[in-house]
Amino acid sequence: MTATLQNPHRVVIVGAGFGGLETAYRLKGAPVAITMIDRRNHHLFQPLLYQVATASLATSDIAWPIRYLMHERREVTTLFATVSGVDAANRRVLLEDGAAVPYDTLVLATGARHAYFGHDEWETYAPGLKTLEDATTIRRRILVAFERAERETDPERRAARLTFVIVGGGPTGVELAGTIAELAQHTLPGDFRNIDTRKARVVLIEAGPRVLAGFADDLSTYAKASLERIGVEVVLNQPVTECTRDGVVYGGKQLKAKTIIWAAGVRASPAAEWLGAPADRAGRVQVEPDLTVPDHPEIFAIGDTVTISAWDGKPVPGIAPAAKQEGRYVAELIKARLRGDKMGAFRYKHAGSLAQIGKRLAVIDFGRIKLRGAIAWWIWGVAHIYFLIGLRHRLAVALSWLWIYVRDQRAARLITQGSSKVTT
C-alpha cells in the first residue's frame, strides 16, 4: 500500500464518536485524505449525557461541532449525512440520499442504539439515553412531571406523576437514579407550593442480582446502599415485562409512573448487516485481532460497533477509553501499512471503571485499588473534566458542578421541545 501527498490514500470514517475522532486525530500528518461522515453535526461526550438529562449541564457543555474540531485539518472533509450501507465489492459507502463515497480504507465507528429485547414499542414510553435529543426529551419529561404534579388534585394521579422509574442498574441507570433523587430531595423543594418534591419516588429496577454488575462486589453493594440512603428504591432480580404510558410491570406487579427511562441494554448499529459480517447477539461485529472485518482487511470496525476479546481474553468493554484505544490502534496500523510495515494484534489496557452515585458519592474500580465515597467523587470529576475538549468547556462544567455542590442548584432546568399544552 503506497500513498503520497499528491496521491493520498482515501480513508473514510463513519461516526464521529470517541473512536472515529481518535482515528482522525492520530492520522494527522499521514499521506491520507480523510472523509468523516456522521448523521449529526457534533461530537458528544456521552459519559456526561445523563447530566444534561437531569438538568445539571447544558447541551453545549458536552458537545462540539465536528467541523470546528476539524477546521485546521485541511485533509479532512466532514459530511453531514446518514449512511445506509456499504458496497464492499466496489469500496463505496452508500448514503441515504443515493450518493456514494469511495474509500481505500474504511473505519466503521457507528456506535450503538437502544435495545428493548424484542419490545421496540416500549421506546415511546421509556426513552433511552444515547443522543442530545434523548437527553433533552428525558429532561423535559422529568421537569414536566413535577409541573403537572403541582397542578394535580387527584392524589393517585399526583403520585404517578411523582414516580420515576429507571430500568437497568448499570452505570447510566445508577447515575440517573441518584441524580433524579437529589434533584427531588435538594434542588426543587423550595420551588413548588402545592407539592413536596421530597416525596417523589425514584425506583431503579434491575433484572440481575446487583447494580453495577461490571464492578467488584463490594463496590456494587456500596452503590446500592448509597442509592437507598438518598431515597432511591432499588429492585433487583426483577425484569420489566411491560412498559406503557401508565407505568411498568415487573414481578407480576404494576407500578404506576408517568416517567420511565430505559437504561437496560444496547444494540449495535447495523454495520454487521451492511457487510454481512459475523455478529454477536447484540449485533456487534466479531472482528479479527487487528480490528478488521473478516474477509475485508481494508475495513476496520471499532467502539460499540464491535466485540473482541482483547482484554486478557475477556471482551473489551463498551466504554469511551476503549473506543479511543481502538481508534488510536487503527490509525497507527493504517500508517504502518502505508509504510509497508506490520503491527501486532490490538490489546486493550483497562484504566478503571467509574460511576457517580450522587453529587458527593462515586465508586471507582482500578482493579487492585478500589475507591468509594467523596474521594472517589472528586477523582471521578477531575477525570471527566480532563477528557472534555477545550478550556471553556472544562471551566463551564467545573463551575456548574461547584454550584451544585455548594448550593444544590441546577441551572439547566429548561423545559424545551414543547409548551404547557403538551401532555405526558
C-alpha positions in Angstrom: 0.0 0.0 0.0 1.6 3.3 -1.1 0.4 6.8 -0.9 1.8 10.3 -1.3 0.7 13.8 -0.5 -0.1 14.2 -4.3 -2.0 10.9 -4.4 -3.3 10.4 -0.8 -4.8 7.2 0.5 -8.6 7.7 0.9 -9.8 6.9 4.5 -13.5 7.1 5.2 -14.5 7.2 8.9 -18.2 6.6 9.6 -19.1 8.1 13.0 -17.5 11.0 14.9 -17.7 9.5 18.4 -14.7 8.7 20.6 -13.3 6.0 18.3 -13.8 7.8 15.0 -12.5 11.1 16.3 -9.4 9.5 17.8 -8.7 7.8 14.5 -8.8 11.1 12.6 -6.7 12.8 15.2 -4.0 10.1 15.1 -3.8 10.2 11.3 -2.6 13.7 11.3 0.5 14.1 9.1 0.0 10.8 7.3 -0.4 10.9 3.4 -4.2 10.4 3.6 -7.4 12.2 2.6 -10.0 11.7 5.3 -13.7 11.8 4.9 -15.7 11.8 8.1 -19.4 11.0 7.9 -21.9 11.5 10.7 -25.6 11.9 10.8 -25.2 14.6 13.5 -23.0 17.6 13.2 -21.5 17.3 16.6 -19.2 15.1 18.7 -20.8 14.2 22.0 -19.1 13.5 25.4 -21.5 10.7 26.1 -20.4 9.9 29.7 -21.9 13.1 30.9 -25.1 12.9 28.8 -27.1 11.9 31.9 -26.2 15.2 33.4 -28.0 17.0 30.6 -31.0 14.8 31.1 -31.1 15.7 34.8 -30.7 19.5 34.3 -27.1 19.6 35.7 -25.4 20.7 32.5 -26.4 22.4 29.2 -26.2 20.7 25.9 -23.4 23.0 24.8 -21.2 21.9 27.7 -20.7 18.4 26.4 -20.9 18.6 22.6 -18.7 20.2 19.9 -19.4 20.8 16.2 -17.3 18.3 14.2 -16.4 21.0 11.7 -14.9 23.1 14.5 -12.9 20.2 15.7 -11.5 19.5 12.3 -11.3 23.1 10.9 -7.5 23.2 10.9 -7.2 19.8 9.3 -7.3 20.6 5.6 -7.1 16.9 4.7 -10.3 16.2 6.5 -13.7 16.6 4.7 -16.7 16.4 7.0 -20.1 15.2 5.6 -23.4 15.6 7.4 -25.1 12.6 6.1 -26.7 9.3 7.0 -25.1 6.0 5.9 -27.4 3.4 4.5 -24.9 0.7 3.6 -21.5 -0.4 2.4 -20.7 -1.6 -1.1 -17.7 -3.6 -0.1 -17.1 -5.1 -3.5 -16.6 -1.6 -5.1 -15.3 0.0 -1.9 -18.0 2.6 -1.5 -20.0 3.9 1.4 -23.7 4.3 0.4 -25.6 7.3 1.7 -29.3 7.6 2.4 -29.8 10.3 -0.3 -28.4 7.9 -3.0 -24.9 9.3 -3.1 -21.8 7.2 -2.6 -18.3 7.9 -1.1 -15.3 5.9 -2.3 -12.7 4.6 0.0 -9.4 2.8 0.1 -9.7 2.1 3.9 -13.0 2.3 5.8 -13.3 2.7 9.5 -16.8 2.0 11.0 -17.3 3.7 14.3 -21.0 3.8 14.2 -21.8 3.2 17.9 -24.9 1.6 19.4 -28.6 2.2 19.9 -31.2 1.2 22.5 -32.2 -2.5 22.9 -35.7 -3.3 24.1 -35.3 -7.0 23.8 -38.0 -7.5 21.2 -40.3 -4.8 22.5 -39.4 -1.8 20.4 -42.9 -0.4 21.1 -41.7 0.4 24.6 -39.4 3.2 23.3 -42.4 5.6 23.1 -42.9 5.3 26.9 -39.4 4.6 28.0 -36.8 6.6 26.0 -33.2 5.6 26.2 -30.2 7.9 26.5 -27.7 7.9 23.6 -28.1 11.4 22.0 -28.6 15.0 22.9 -32.1 14.7 21.6 -32.7 11.8 24.0 -31.3 13.9 26.9 -33.4 16.9 26.3 -36.5 14.7 25.9 -35.8 13.0 29.2 -35.1 16.3 30.9 -38.4 17.6 29.6 -40.3 14.6 30.9 -38.7 14.9 34.4 -39.3 18.6 34.8 -42.8 18.4 33.3 -43.7 15.6 35.7 -43.1 18.0 38.6 -45.0 20.8 36.9 -48.0 18.5 36.2 -47.9 17.3 39.8 -48.1 20.9 41.1 -51.5 21.2 39.4 -52.8 17.7 40.0 -55.6 17.5 42.6 -56.1 13.7 42.5 -53.7 12.0 45.0 -53.3 8.8 42.9 -52.5 10.7 39.7 -50.2 13.0 41.5 -48.3 10.1 43.0 -47.9 8.6 39.5 -46.5 11.9 38.2 -44.1 12.0 41.1 -42.8 8.4 40.4 -39.7 8.0 38.3 -38.7 4.6 37.0 -35.3 3.8 35.7 -34.9 0.4 34.0 -31.4 -1.0 34.2 -28.8 -0.9 37.0 -25.7 -0.3 35.0 -23.6 3.0 35.4 -26.2 5.0 33.4 -29.1 3.7 35.4 -27.3 4.3 38.7 -26.2 7.8 37.8 -29.7 8.8 36.5 -31.4 7.4 39.6 -29.0 9.1 42.0 -29.2 12.5 40.3 -33.0 12.5 39.9 -33.3 11.7 43.7 -31.0 14.6 44.6 -32.9 16.8 42.2 -36.2 16.0 44.1 -34.6 16.0 47.5 -32.4 19.1 47.4 -32.8 21.2 44.3 -36.6 21.6 43.8 -38.3 21.6 47.3 -38.3 25.4 47.6 -39.6 26.0 44.1 -43.1 24.5 44.4 -46.1 25.4 46.6 -48.6 22.6 46.3 -46.3 19.6 46.3 -43.4 18.3 48.4 -40.9 17.2 45.8 -39.1 15.2 48.5 -42.0 12.7 48.4 -41.1 11.8 44.8 -40.4 8.1 44.3 -37.3 7.1 42.3 -37.3 3.4 41.5 -34.4 1.6 39.9 -35.3 -1.8 38.5 -32.5 -4.3 37.6 -33.1 -7.7 36.2 -29.9 -9.1 37.6 -28.8 -9.7 41.2 -26.9 -6.5 41.7 -26.4 -2.9 40.4 -23.1 -2.0 38.6 -22.5 -5.7 37.7 -19.2 -4.8 36.0 -17.7 -3.5 39.3 -16.4 -5.5 42.2 -19.0 -7.0 44.6 -18.1 -4.7 47.5 -18.5 -1.6 45.3 -21.8 -2.8 43.9 -23.0 -3.4 47.5 -21.8 0.1 48.5 -23.6 1.7 45.4 -26.9 0.0 46.3 -26.7 1.1 49.9 -25.8 4.7 48.9 -28.7 4.9 46.5 -31.1 3.8 49.1 -29.7 6.3 51.6 -30.5 9.2 49.2 -34.0 7.9 48.7 -33.8 5.5 45.6 -35.8 2.3 45.8 -33.6 -0.4 44.3 -35.4 -3.5 42.9 -33.2 -6.5 42.0 -33.8 -9.8 40.2 -36.9 -8.4 38.6 -37.0 -7.9 34.8 -39.5 -5.4 33.5 -42.2 -7.3 31.5 -44.3 -4.3 30.3 -44.0 -0.6 29.7 -47.0 1.6 29.0 -47.9 5.2 29.2 -49.2 4.5 32.7 -46.2 2.7 34.2 -44.3 -0.6 34.2 -45.0 -4.2 35.2 -42.3 -6.2 37.0 -42.5 -9.4 39.1 -46.2 -9.5 38.2 -46.8 -6.2 39.9 -47.8 -2.9 38.2 -46.1 0.3 39.2 -47.9 3.5 38.1 -45.4 6.0 36.8 -45.5 8.8 34.2 -41.8 9.0 33.7 -39.9 5.9 32.6 -36.2 5.9 31.4 -34.6 2.9 29.7 -31.0 2.1 30.7 -31.2 -1.7 30.4 -29.4 -2.6 27.2 -27.9 -1.6 23.9 -27.8 -3.0 20.4 -25.0 -2.2 17.9 -25.6 -0.2 14.8 -26.4 -2.1 11.6 -22.8 -2.2 10.5 -22.7 -6.0 10.6 -25.8 -6.1 8.4 -24.3 -3.8 5.8 -21.3 -6.1 5.4 -22.9 -9.5 6.0 -20.3 -9.9 8.7 -20.5 -12.3 11.7 -22.0 -10.7 14.8 -23.0 -11.5 18.4 -26.5 -11.4 19.8 -26.3 -7.6 20.3 -25.4 -7.1 16.6 -21.7 -6.3 17.3 -19.3 -7.2 14.5 -17.0 -10.0 15.5 -13.7 -8.6 14.3 -10.2 -10.0 13.7 -7.4 -9.5 16.2 -6.4 -6.3 14.2 -9.9 -4.9 14.4 -10.6 -5.7 10.7 -13.8 -7.2 9.5 -13.4 -10.9 8.4 -12.5 -11.2 4.7 -12.2 -7.4 4.5 -8.7 -6.3 5.6 -9.4 -2.8 4.3 -12.4 -2.4 6.6 -12.0 -1.7 10.4 -14.7 -1.6 13.0 -14.3 -0.1 16.4 -16.1 1.0 19.6 -19.6 -0.1 20.4 -19.8 -1.5 16.8 -17.6 -4.5 17.7 -16.9 -7.3 20.1 -13.4 -8.6 20.6 -11.7 -10.5 23.4 -8.6 -8.3 23.7 -8.6 -7.7 27.4 -6.6 -10.7 28.8 -9.0 -12.9 27.0 -12.1 -11.0 28.1 -14.4 -8.9 25.9 -13.4 -5.3 25.6 -16.0 -3.1 27.5 -18.1 -0.6 25.5 -16.7 2.5 27.1 -15.1 5.7 25.8 -11.5 4.8 26.7 -11.8 1.5 24.9 -13.1 3.2 21.8 -10.2 5.7 21.9 -7.6 3.0 22.3 -9.1 1.2 19.3 -9.1 4.4 17.2 -5.5 5.0 18.1 -4.5 1.5 17.2 -6.3 1.6 13.8 -4.7 4.9 12.9 -1.2 3.5 13.8 -2.0 0.4 11.7 -3.1 2.4 8.7 0.2 4.4 8.9 2.2 1.2 9.3 0.5 -0.3 6.2 1.3 2.8 4.2 5.0 2.4 5.2 4.9 -1.3 4.3 5.3 -2.3 8.0 3.4 -4.7 10.2 1.9 -4.4 13.6 0.8 -6.9 16.3 -2.8 -7.5 17.4 -4.8 -5.0 19.3 -4.6 -5.2 23.1 -6.8 -3.3 25.4 -5.5 -1.7 28.6 -8.1 -1.1 31.2 -7.6 2.1 33.2 -10.5 1.5 35.6 -14.3 1.8 35.9 -16.0 4.9 37.4 -19.6 5.7 38.3 -21.2 8.6 40.1 -23.9 7.8 42.7 -24.7 11.3 43.9 -23.2 14.8 44.0 -20.7 13.7 46.7 -20.6 10.0 46.1 -18.9 7.7 43.5 -17.2 4.4 43.1 -14.0 3.7 41.2 -12.6 0.3 40.4 -8.9 0.3 39.4 -8.6 -3.4 39.8 -6.3 -3.8 42.8 -7.3 -0.3 44.0 -10.9 0.4 44.8 -12.3 3.8 46.0 -15.7 4.9 47.2 -17.4 7.9 48.6 -16.3 11.5 48.5 -12.7 10.9 47.4 -13.9 8.8 44.5 -16.4 11.5 43.6 -13.5 14.1 43.3 -11.4 11.8 41.2 -14.4 11.0 39.0 -15.0 14.7 38.5 -11.3 15.5 37.7 -11.1 12.6 35.2 -14.2 13.7 33.3 -13.2 17.4 33.2 -9.8 16.3 31.9 -11.3 14.5 29.0 -13.5 17.4 27.9 -12.4 19.3 24.8 -11.3 22.9 25.3 -10.7 25.1 28.3 -14.1 26.9 28.1 -16.0 23.6 28.4 -13.8 22.4 31.3 -14.4 25.7 33.2 -18.1 25.7 32.4 -18.6 22.1 33.7 -16.3 22.7 36.7 -18.3 25.8 37.7 -21.6 24.1 37.2 -20.6 21.2 39.5 -19.2 23.6 42.1 -22.5 25.5 42.1 -24.4 22.2 42.5 -22.0 21.1 45.2 -22.3 24.3 47.2 -25.9 25.5 46.5 -27.8 22.3 45.3 -28.9 24.4 42.3 -29.0 23.1 38.7 -29.1 26.0 36.2 -30.1 23.9 33.2 -33.8 23.3 34.3 -35.3 24.4 31.0 -38.3 22.7 29.5 -37.9 22.7 25.8 -39.5 20.9 22.8 -43.0 22.0 23.7 -45.3 24.2 25.7 -47.5 23.7 28.7 -50.3 22.3 26.4 -48.3 19.2 25.7 -49.3 16.3 27.9 -47.1 13.5 29.2 
